Amino acid sequence: MIDPIAIHLGPIEVHWYGIIIATAVLAGALLGTVEARRRGEDPDKGWSMLLLVIVTSIVAARLYHVIHEWGPVYS
């Protein structure tokens, strides 16, 4: 069986699914950049939107965790 943790960086563990998701997001962003250039649009808008989506996703995931674990963890 393959170890689900790809890399141990001290207390931080990087899982394989995280590497795969990050690779897919980067590949999609690069393909979006190529497509934006082909259409004559500004590819920087896509990168700005990606940064906004990543930050919003992290905040929303943490908020979801706090709401659903409030009783057992924060009481």
Secondary structure, DSSP 8 states (H G I E B T S, - for coil): ---SEEEEETTEEEEHHHHHHHHHHHHHHHHHHHHHHHHT--HHHHHHHHHHHHHHHHHHHHHHHHHHTHHHHH-
